[in-house]
Amino acid sequence: MRTFEELRWRWVINTYVRPFYLRAEWLPHDWTMARRVARAGKRVKLGDVQRMLHGTWRESSVAAWYCLRLPPESVTSDLEFALGHAYSSKNAHTLAAAAVALLGPRALPMLESAPCLIDAEPGDDGAGVVAAAIEEIGGTPPIRPDDGYRAWFQGLLRAARDLQVAYRDVQLTSRTSGRCPRR
């Protein structure tokens, strides 16, 4: 028999992770999805975001966007943990964008120690995007990202900053303020 906490966590995953994890990196190209993530992010609890950042790549890739709503001091160590376990592009790119948007240059040590940079092979998307993030905040990455990775990171960073604004914006639902027009 499952405990209440197990059932609640399953609900959290089904509500806040499953609908978004496959599209987490596409937010720069899909404003409708970004609005859905922002709406969900306004409801998710701090403890759940922290737990997601310690979870699988699916959980941490989406939690990266949710942590942008929270005070940096409440999620910095969790974001650092997630980046310290980001071995691939499945979550490294969204975590890097969130770290730079949330912490700016203070994110440099955690980005530099991301495992996806260690023994990075040419063409490794995670390493390329994290290297572009390091460059963005004035660091010198161990590998040189090409213009494609820089552009990819800029798109992710733009999406992260747009989400930060959306989290502050009360009228985020849609152009009709979330109400259906009367007939």
N, C-alpha and C positions, 0 to 999 in steps of 0.2 A: 504494500500500500504506500502511495506517495504522500509525503508530508505537504503541509500547506506551502512551505517555502519552495519545494520542488515544483509544485503546481504553479505558484506565482512566477517563478523564474521561467518556466515554459511559456507562460502568458507573455512575459516581458520579451522573450526571444521572438515569439510569433507576432507581437505587436510592433516592436521597435527595431528588430534586426532583419527578420526574414523578408519583409517587403522591400528592403532597401539594399542589402549587401551586394547583390550582383550589379547594382547600378551606382555604387558609392563613388566610383571614379568618374562617372558621367555627369555629375552635377554641373560642371561648367557648360555643358551642352544641352541641358534639359531643365529649364526653369520650372516646369510643372513638377518634376520630381524634387527639385530643390525646395519648392514650397511645401510639398508633402513631408519632406525630412524636417523642415523648420517647424511645421505644425506638430509633428511627433516629438521633436526635440523640446518643445515648450512644455510637454507633459511628463517626459521621462524624469525620474528622480536621480539626484546626485549619486546615491549609493548604487543604483543600477548602472549608471554610466561608469562609475569606478570599477564595478565588477566586470562590465563588458570590456573595459580596457585591459583587464587581466585574463580575458577569455581567448577564444579562438580567433583566427584571422577574420572570420565573418563578423564577429561581435566587435572586435577592435576597429575594423575599417569603418563601421557605422558610428561607433562611439566617438571616433575622431571628430565627426561633424557635431555630435551632441555636446561634446565638451566645450565647444565654442560659446555656448550659452552661459557657462558657469564661470565663477571667479577663478582666475588662473591658479591661485594658491590652493584651491580645493582639488585640482586634478593634475597638477604638475608632476607629482611623483608617479601617479598612475599612467600618465602619458609617457613618461620616461620609461616605465616598465614595459609598456606596449611597444615602444620604439626599440627597446633592448631585446625584444623578441620578434621583431619584424624581419623575417628572413627572405621575404620575396616582395614582388610588386602587388601581391594580393592585398596587403594592408600598409606597406611602407609609404606609399605615395600619399594616401589620405592622412596618415599620422604625421607625415612631414609637413603637409600643408597646414594642418591644425596647429602643430607646434609653432610654426613660424607666425601664423596669424595670432595665436594666443600669447606667445612669449617673446616674439621678435628675436633679437640677438641672444637672449638668455637661453634659447633653444639649441644653440651651437654645440655644447658638450654632448647633449643627448643625440643629436643628429650625427655627430662625428663617430659616436660609438655604436651606431646602428649595425647589426650583424650583416645586413644585406650589402654593406660596403666592404666587408672583410672577404677577401678572395673573390671579389666581383669579377664576373666574366664579361667580355665585351658583349654589349647588347642586353645586359641585365637591366630590365625596366626599373625595378625597385632601386637599384644602386644609382642609375642615371638620374632619377627624379630626386632622390635624397641628396645627391651631389649638387643638383641644381638648387635645392633648398639651402644647402650650406653656402653656395655662392651668393644667393639672394641676401643673406644676412651678414655677408662680409667675411666668411671663412674661406679656407682653401681646402677643397675636397681632395681626397686621395686619388680620385679618378676625375678626369675632365668630362663634364657632361656636354653632349652636342646640343645644337640649337633645338632639335626636336624635344629633348628632355627639358630644356629651359622653357620652351613654349608650353609643354604639358604641365610643368610645375606652375607657371604663371596662371594658367587656366584654373588649376586647383586652388591656388592662393586667392584668386579673384572670387571663386565660388565660396571659399571659406569666409572671406570678408563680407560677401553679400549675405551669407547666413548670419554672421554676427549682427548685421544691420536688421535682417529679418527677425531675429530673436528679440530685438529691441522694439520692433515695429508692431503696434497693436493691430493695425489693419493689414494683416498679412494674408488672409485667406484667399482673396481674389479681387478682381476689379469690381465685383458686385458686393463686396464686403461679406461674402459667404452666404448671402440670401438668394433664393431663387426668385426671379421676377414673377409678379402676380400676373395672372392671365385674365 
